[in-house]
Amino acid sequence: MRIRRILAAVIATAALAGLGLTGAATATAATAKGAPSAVSPSECREGGGTPEINEPGNPCKGGTHNGESVD
């Protein structure tokens, strides 16, 4: 009887931990696909890109901020 209670507690804990990880992954994915943000020219360069301030929308070309507008 005691083993069943312990097993039930372990399963419940694992299920709750799984839900927490799933929620965190969903929140991360939602943040990653959100509206593009504006970065400074130095942030664009630090991320490995080139700020193209002469093009429409002032995009950052390449690097980790590719496509984000340069402010």
Secondary structure, DSSP 8 states (H G I E B T S, - for coil): -HHHHHHHHHHHHHHHHHHHHHHHHHHHHHHHTS---EE-HHHHHHTT-EE-TTSTT-BEESSTTTT-EE-
